[in-house]
Amino acid sequence: MGAKIKHLGFVQQKQSRNHLSSVSGTPKRQSLSKINSMSTPVASDRIAELDGIRGLAILMVLSLHICKRAEYFTDNELFLRLSSLTRLGWAGVDIFFVLSGFLITGILLRTLHRPNYFKNFYARRILRIFPLYYLLVGGLLIFLPVLDPKSGPDAPQTWPYFLLYQQNWLSVFDKIPSTFLIPTWSLAIEEQFYLLWPAVVFFLKRRALAITSAGIVIFSLLFRIVLIQFRTPLLGIISLPNLFYYGSVTRFEGLALGALLAIAFESSDDWKKRLAPWAWPVLLISFGLFLASAQAGMSTPVSTNFPLSIFGYTLLALIAGALIVLVATGPAESWPRRIFRHPILAFFGNYSYAMYLIHMPLVSILLEMMWRTGRRNLLMALAFLALSFTGTVLLSVLSWHLFEKHLLKLKHYFE
């Protein structure tokens, strides 16, 4: 049982108003949308459907992690078949990356010539990301020996990585002390990227910034293509699939592609018109190729399915980018925009940051408690599903109303 749970570690995924990092909720839909974008200055033509895309992404991640563990309780064939549909849920994190790059870069470009550009950006981001992160992660690290006795005596040695947002490198080397903490790897990727990205946006002209963004995407893909030629652990110790999935160099790709879209959108409406006709072809072709790569072997990214681990992340970035273009340029009553405006998707999108951080500790604790009952049947699997989803939603809503929203009131000092 413990080995099975540990094997699932790779699937813990993450931010920003539109990855997970800047997702939140508020009693009023309008203010919630503004906070979610981490915007100091939210554009008047804000794309509401992006909340729905983010909601889809968090539902993919939650469904994967929860359904996979629910399978432990039953051999019901229908349940297992339905659960298998969530196997690609890890792709939700890639959607978050592209959304994050698109929205944060857009904010940076719109505030570029305003006073206190750097101070305002970092202060607002810290207020949105750090409080819940350090509260939850700090608490887990302190109480890990009690909550997860399997974490081992070396867990305290990993604390600096979590405190400095470097834990994705622990994942590269399979050194994450507990499945409770594995989802935070994607937050580390984003914080590393945004540590430097505001300066890149500030000092580069628009054309150079676009070239840099495209260069990051191309370099990430070429980096994987070159390294995969070795087909053996890098330097004898680094698993290539682990490096491709968790490594900063190869995961800045989605953030950079989102940034590239933001540069185009902020440059002129002409670019929107140019990109609009390509949205459906790119979406359909990329989606088809992604499914084909997933069928070439295991559908998990940390595996020997090299077509998926080489090209899959690029294809997912293109899929997410195409979705953004569709909802940003399509007619208001087109069916993609209507779908992503749905209140349920918007709800999950608005609270996705807390959901992303909270769900794995909750799911892991529930799994341990229910497993000890010794009951193995379909009813237990369904109960586990219901408790995991309901508990995640309730705790995330409470997190917003009792903690997060009060700290975010300080944002008005940095506008």
C-alpha positions in Angstrom: 0.0 0.0 0.0 2.7 2.5 1.0 4.7 1.7 -2.2 1.6 2.4 -4.3 1.0 5.7 -2.7 4.6 6.7 -3.1 4.5 5.8 -6.8 1.7 8.3 -7.3 3.9 11.1 -6.1 4.6 12.5 -9.5 1.1 13.4 -10.1 1.0 16.1 -7.5 0.7 19.2 -9.4 0.1 23.5 -9.3 -0.9 29.2 -9.1 -1.0 32.8 -10.2 -4.2 34.1 -10.9 -4.2 31.7 -13.4 -2.1 28.9 -12.6 -2.7 28.3 -9.1 -0.7 31.0 -7.7 -3.2 33.7 -8.1 -6.4 31.9 -7.7 -8.7 32.9 -5.0 -12.3 33.6 -4.0 -14.3 36.4 -2.7 -17.9 37.0 -1.7 -18.5 39.2 -4.8 -17.8 37.7 -8.2 -16.4 40.9 -9.6 -13.8 41.4 -6.8 -12.9 37.7 -6.9 -12.1 38.0 -10.6 -9.8 41.0 -9.9 -8.0 39.3 -7.1 -7.6 36.1 -9.1 -5.7 38.0 -11.8 -3.3 39.3 -9.2 -3.9 42.5 -11.0 -3.2 45.9 -9.6 -4.7 47.2 -12.8 -7.1 44.8 -14.3 -8.0 45.5 -17.8 -11.5 46.6 -18.5 -11.9 43.9 -21.1 -10.9 41.1 -18.7 -11.6 37.6 -20.1 -14.0 36.0 -17.6 -13.7 32.6 -19.4 -10.2 32.2 -18.2 -11.6 31.4 -14.7 -13.4 28.5 -16.3 -10.2 27.2 -18.0 -8.5 27.3 -14.7 -11.5 25.5 -13.2 -11.1 22.8 -15.7 -7.4 22.5 -14.9 -7.9 22.1 -11.2 -10.7 19.6 -11.7 -8.3 17.5 -13.9 -5.7 17.5 -11.1 -8.2 16.7 -8.3 -9.9 14.0 -10.3 -6.6 12.3 -11.1 -5.3 12.3 -7.5 -8.6 11.4 -5.9 -9.8 8.8 -8.3 -6.5 6.9 -8.5 -6.6 6.4 -4.7 -10.3 5.5 -4.7 -9.4 2.6 -6.9 -7.6 1.0 -4.0 -11.0 0.2 -2.4 -12.7 -1.6 -5.2 -12.4 -4.0 -8.1 -15.6 -2.8 -9.7 -14.9 -2.9 -13.5 -17.2 0.0 -14.4 -15.7 2.2 -11.6 -12.1 1.4 -12.7 -12.9 2.2 -16.4 -14.4 5.5 -15.5 -11.5 6.3 -13.2 -9.1 5.5 -16.0 -10.5 8.5 -17.8 -8.7 10.8 -15.3 -5.2 9.4 -16.1 -4.2 12.5 -18.1 -5.3 14.8 -15.3 -1.7 15.8 -14.6 -1.9 17.9 -17.8 -3.9 20.4 -15.7 -0.7 21.8 -14.3 0.5 22.6 -17.9 -2.7 24.5 -18.4 -2.0 26.5 -15.2 1.5 27.3 -16.4 0.3 28.8 -19.7 -2.5 30.7 -18.0 0.0 32.1 -15.4 2.5 33.2 -18.1 -0.3 34.9 -20.1 -1.9 36.8 -17.2 1.1 37.8 -15.2 3.0 38.9 -18.3 0.0 40.9 -19.4 -0.1 42.6 -16.0 3.6 43.4 -16.2 3.3 44.9 -19.6 0.3 47.1 -18.5 2.1 48.4 -15.4 5.5 48.7 -17.1 5.6 52.5 -17.0 3.9 53.0 -13.6 5.7 54.1 -10.5 7.1 51.4 -8.2 6.8 48.7 -10.9 9.0 46.1 -9.1 7.8 46.9 -5.6 4.2 46.7 -6.4 4.5 43.5 -8.4 6.5 41.5 -5.8 4.5 42.9 -2.9 1.1 41.9 -4.4 2.4 38.5 -5.4 3.8 37.9 -2.0 0.5 38.8 -0.4 -1.3 36.3 -2.8 1.1 33.4 -2.7 3.1 33.3 0.4 0.7 33.4 3.4 -1.3 30.2 2.5 1.8 28.5 1.2 4.0 29.0 4.2 1.1 28.4 6.6 0.3 25.1 5.1 3.8 23.9 4.1 5.3 25.1 7.3 2.7 23.3 9.3 3.1 20.1 7.3 6.9 20.2 7.7 6.7 20.7 11.5 4.0 18.0 12.0 5.2 15.6 9.3 6.5 12.9 11.7 3.0 12.7 13.2 1.0 13.1 10.0 3.2 10.9 7.8 5.5 8.6 9.8 6.8 7.2 6.6 8.5 10.5 5.8 11.7 9.4 7.5 14.2 11.1 9.8 15.9 13.0 6.9 12.8 15.1 6.2 14.1 18.2 8.1 17.1 18.4 5.8 14.7 19.2 2.9 13.2 22.3 4.7 15.4 24.8 3.0 14.2 23.7 -0.4 10.6 24.3 0.5 11.3 27.6 2.2 13.2 28.9 -0.9 10.8 27.4 -3.5 13.4 24.9 -4.8 11.6 21.7 -4.0 11.1 20.8 -7.7 14.8 19.7 -7.6 14.0 17.3 -4.8 11.4 15.8 -7.1 14.0 15.4 -9.8 16.0 13.2 -7.5 13.0 11.5 -5.9 13.8 13.1 -2.5 10.5 14.6 -1.6 9.9 13.5 2.0 6.1 13.0 1.7 3.3 12.9 -0.8 1.7 15.6 1.3 4.2 18.1 -0.2 4.7 16.9 -3.7 2.1 19.2 -5.4 4.2 22.2 -4.4 6.8 21.4 -7.1 4.9 23.5 -9.7 4.7 26.5 -7.3 8.5 26.3 -7.1 8.7 26.4 -10.9 6.6 29.5 -11.1 8.3 31.4 -8.3 11.7 30.8 -9.9 10.4 32.1 -13.2 8.8 35.2 -11.7 11.9 36.0 -9.6 13.6 37.2 -12.8 10.8 37.7 -15.4 9.7 41.2 -14.2 13.2 42.4 -14.9 13.3 40.7 -18.3 10.0 42.5 -19.2 11.3 45.8 -17.8 14.6 45.9 -19.6 13.8 44.3 -23.0 11.9 46.0 -25.8 8.7 44.3 -26.9 10.2 42.6 -29.9 13.2 41.3 -27.9 10.9 40.1 -25.2 8.8 38.1 -27.8 12.0 36.5 -29.2 13.2 35.6 -25.7 9.8 34.0 -24.9 9.8 32.0 -28.1 13.5 31.1 -27.5 12.6 29.6 -24.1 10.0 27.4 -25.6 12.3 26.2 -28.4 15.2 25.7 -26.1 13.1 23.6 -23.7 12.0 21.3 -26.5 15.5 21.0 -28.0 17.0 20.3 -24.6 14.7 17.3 -24.2 15.4 16.1 -27.7 19.2 16.3 -27.2 19.3 14.7 -23.8 16.9 11.8 -24.7 19.6 10.5 -27.1 21.4 9.2 -24.0 18.5 7.0 -23.0 20.2 6.5 -19.6 20.2 8.5 -16.3 22.1 11.7 -16.8 25.5 11.6 -15.1 24.4 8.2 -13.9 22.0 9.6 -11.3 19.4 11.8 -12.8 16.3 10.2 -14.3 15.6 11.9 -17.6 11.8 11.7 -17.3 12.1 13.2 -13.8 14.3 16.0 -15.1 12.0 16.7 -18.0 8.9 16.8 -15.8 10.2 18.6 -12.7 13.2 20.5 -14.0 13.0 24.3 -14.2 14.8 24.4 -17.6 12.2 22.2 -19.3 9.1 23.6 -17.4 9.5 27.3 -18.1 8.2 26.4 -21.5 4.5 26.7 -20.7 5.0 30.0 -18.8 7.0 31.4 -21.7 4.4 30.4 -24.3 1.7 32.1 -22.2 4.0 35.2 -22.0 4.4 35.2 -25.8 0.6 35.2 -26.2 0.3 38.1 -23.7 2.9 40.1 -25.7 0.9 39.6 -28.9 -2.4 40.6 -27.2 -0.9 43.6 -25.5 0.8 44.8 -28.7 -2.2 45.4 -30.9 -5.7 44.1 -31.8 -4.2 43.2 -35.1 -2.3 40.3 -33.5 -5.6 39.0 -32.0 -7.1 38.9 -35.5 -4.0 37.1 -36.9 -4.1 34.5 -34.2 -7.8 33.8 -34.1 -8.0 31.7 -37.3 -5.2 29.5 -36.0 -6.8 28.6 -32.7 -9.0 25.7 -33.8 -6.4 24.1 -36.1 -3.7 24.3 -33.4 -6.0 23.0 -30.7 -7.2 20.0 -32.7 -3.9 19.0 -34.2 -2.0 19.5 -30.9 -4.7 17.5 -29.0 -4.6 14.7 -31.5 -0.8 14.5 -31.4 -0.8 14.6 -27.6 -3.3 11.7 -27.3 -1.1 9.8 -29.8 2.0 10.4 -27.7 0.1 9.3 -24.6 -0.8 6.0 -26.3 2.8 5.3 -27.2 3.4 4.0 -23.7 2.4 4.8 -20.2 0.2 7.9 -20.0 2.2 9.3 -17.1 4.9 11.8 -17.7 7.5 10.3 -15.4 7.9 7.1 -17.4 9.8 5.7 -20.3 7.2 6.9 -22.7 9.7 9.2 -24.4 7.4 10.6 -27.1 5.2 11.9 -24.3 8.0 13.2 -22.1 9.7 14.9 -25.1 6.9 16.4 -27.0 3.9 16.2 -24.6 4.7 19.4 -22.7 5.0 21.5 -25.9 1.8 20.1 -27.2 0.0 20.8 -23.9 1.3 24.4 -24.0 -0.1 24.8 -27.5 -3.4 23.3 -26.5 -3.7 25.7 -23.5 -2.6 28.6 -25.7 -5.2 27.8 -28.3 -7.9 27.7 -25.7 -6.9 31.1 -24.5 -7.1 32.5 -28.0 -10.5 30.9 -28.6 -12.1 32.4 -25.5 -10.3 35.8 -26.0 -11.2 36.2 -29.7 -14.3 34.1 -30.3 -17.9 35.4 -30.4 -19.3 35.9 -26.9 -22.0 33.3 -27.5 -19.8 30.7 -29.1 -20.0 27.3 -27.4 -16.4 27.3 -26.0 -17.0 30.7 -24.3 -20.3 29.6 -22.9 -18.8 26.4 -21.5 -15.9 28.2 -19.8 -18.3 30.8 -18.4 -20.2 28.1 -16.6 -20.6 29.0 -12.9 -19.3 25.6 -11.7 -16.0 25.9 -13.7 -15.7 29.5 -12.5 -16.2 28.4 -8.9 -13.4 25.8 -9.0 -11.2 28.2 -10.9 -11.7 30.9 -8.3 -10.7 28.7 -5.4 -8.1 26.6 -7.2 -5.0 27.9 -5.4 -6.2 26.7 -2.0 -7.6 23.5 -3.6 -4.3 22.7 -5.1 -2.4 23.2 -1.8 -5.0 21.5 0.4 -6.2 18.5 -1.5 -3.2 16.2 -1.2 -2.7 16.4 2.6 -6.5 15.9 3.0 -6.7 13.0 0.5 -3.6 11.3 2.1 -5.1 11.5 5.6 -8.5 10.3 4.4 -6.9 7.4 2.6 -5.0 6.3 5.6 -8.0 6.5 7.9 -10.4 4.7 5.6 -7.8 2.1 4.6 -7.5 1.1 8.3 -11.2 0.1 8.4 -10.4 -2.9 6.3 -13.4 -2.4 4.1 -12.9 -2.9 0.4 -15.9 -2.3 -1.8 -17.5 0.1 -4.2 -19.3 2.0 -1.5 -16.0 2.8 0.2 -14.6 4.0 -3.1 -17.6 6.3 -3.6 -17.4 7.5 0.0 -13.7 8.3 -0.4 -14.5 10.3 -3.6 -17.3 12.2 -2.0 -15.3 13.0 1.2 -12.2 14.0 -0.7 -13.9 16.4 -3.1 -16.3 17.9 -0.5 -13.6 18.3 2.1 -11.3 20.0 -0.4 -14.0 22.4 -1.5 -15.1 23.3 2.1 -11.5 23.8 3.4 -10.7 26.0 0.4 -13.7 28.2 0.9 -12.9 28.5 4.6 -9.3 29.3 3.8 -10.5 32.2 1.6 -13.0 33.7 4.0 -11.1 33.1 7.3 -7.6 33.9 6.1 -6.6 34.8 2.6 -9.1 37.6 1.8 -8.1 39.6 4.9 -4.4 39.6 3.9 -5.3 40.6 0.3 -6.9 43.8 1.6 -3.3 45.0 2.0 -2.9 45.0 -1.8 -4.4 48.5 -2.1 -1.1 49.8 -0.7 0.6 48.6 -3.8 -1.5 49.9 -6.7 
